[in-house]
Amino acid sequence: MKLGLIAGNGRFPFLLLDAARAEGLEVVVAAIKEETDPEIDRRAEADSGITVHWLSLGELSRLIETFKNAGVAKAVMAGQVKHKQIFSSIRPDWRLAKLLLNLRTRSTDALLGAVAKVLSDEGIELINSTTFLDPLLAEEGVLTSRAPDADECLNIEYGLGVAQALAAFDIGQTVIVAAQACVAVEAMEGTDATIDRAGRLMRSIDLMQSLDDSRAGDAATEPAPTAPSLLARRLTVVKVAKPNQDMRFDVPVIGQSTVETMIRAGATCLSIEAGRTLLFDRDALLKRANDAGITIVAASR
């Protein structure tokens, strides 16, 4: 059997490629010029069971032609394709242009669901992106050495409600919370960029507080005592799957970059969904989180 792999960015395509080859499948990779790591070519050079074809994001007809010519009847999407690419200068071919014109909305589910329908009409079944990767799905429970404290538990409870409402509209899957207040919500920028934005916002608040304290001290004969903050400023990251998550695409993923971004942003807690979130480089990810004092917890909906 030949498996088609539509490869986006990041580590996901490589993990799925390794898993499929371990199952003895030949893999025909449709590598996206605007997203896929060129390392995929070197993997193909070292393995005769892998062939790579480079396509632009706008070339839906060529994608279909590539798979049909290779005898691919089943395909999988792996790796992120930035949603903001629909506003880029990439020119869609006639098939993709027609698809875009017929969409009522251009959310992730609408876009990818329509692409999946076109592939199906051409005899190419799009299968779950977690196929071959079940061991990477997060299990329920506290995954790190530290469990969430009382304040972080309140943040998670509040954040889950906000994130699930957000995901229901297919806007984003991540919210950042501090002291049961929503600091940032994800849209097109992705999880790591949302965390980074929340960190910058909290640092700007700290800077304003420092400037106010400095001015108060300069105006008095003695330095003014620093006023205690009414709100804890530790950030909690809550990432969820969509209510009716289509496991063929846009499955929540956590990797080392997310933990590194949390450290820079001052986030101390990460909540994810058990059974519907992929953990990449799990051992290294959890070690880094433990070293930084970050707690990661996976809960079932």
C-alpha positions, 0 to 999 in steps of 0.5 A: 500500500502507498500512503500519501502524506501532505506535509506541513511545517514542524516535526509532525510530518517526519514523525508520521513518515517514520511511523508509516515506514515502520509499518512497511508502507511506501510514502508519497510526500506532497511537500508544501513549498511554503511550509515543509522543511527541506530535510524531507528531501534528505530523508527520501534520498536515504530511503527508497520507500519515500518519494517527494513532490514539491507543490505550492499551497495553491496547487490543489489540482497538481496535488490530486494528479500527483497522488493519482499518478502514484497510485495513492488511495489513502492520504494523511495531513501532518504538520501545520499550514499557517491559516494566514497563508490564505491572505498571502500572495499565493495564487490558487489554481482553478480548482482551489479558486472554485473551492474558496469561492464556494465557502461561506466561511474560511475557517480551518475546518471549512477550508480543510473539510472542503479539500478533504471532500475534493480528494474523496471525490477523486478517490483519495481518502483522507485518514486521521492524522493520528494514524500510526501515532496513538502512543503520542496522544496524551493520557489523562492525568498530571504528566509532570512531577508538579501538579497544578496549585489552587490558583492554577486549577482555578485558571484551568477551570475558567480557561477551559470554558473560554477555550471550548467556546472559542474552539466551537467557533473554529477561531483558535484552540488556546487561551492564556489566563492569569488570575481567572482573567483572559489575557490572550486568545488564539486566532490565526497566529498559532499557539506559541505566538499567542503565548508570546503575546500574553508574555509581552502584555504581562511584561508591559504591565510590570514595566508600567508598575515599575515606572509608577513606583519610580515616579512615586519614589522621586516625588517623596522624601523617602522611597515609596513602598511598592504596592502589592498587586491585586492579581497574580501574574503567573500565566496558565495556558489552556489548549483544547480540541474542538467540540467535534474535532475532526482527527483528520486535520488540525489536531492539537499538538504540543512540542518543546517549542511550546514549553520554551515559549512558556518559559520566556512568557512566564507561564507556569501551567499547561492544560491539554486534552487527554486522548486528543492532543499529540505530545512530540518528543515527550521525554525531552518536553516533560524534562524541560517542563520539570526543570522549569517548574512547569506543570502539565495536566491532561484532562478528558472532556 
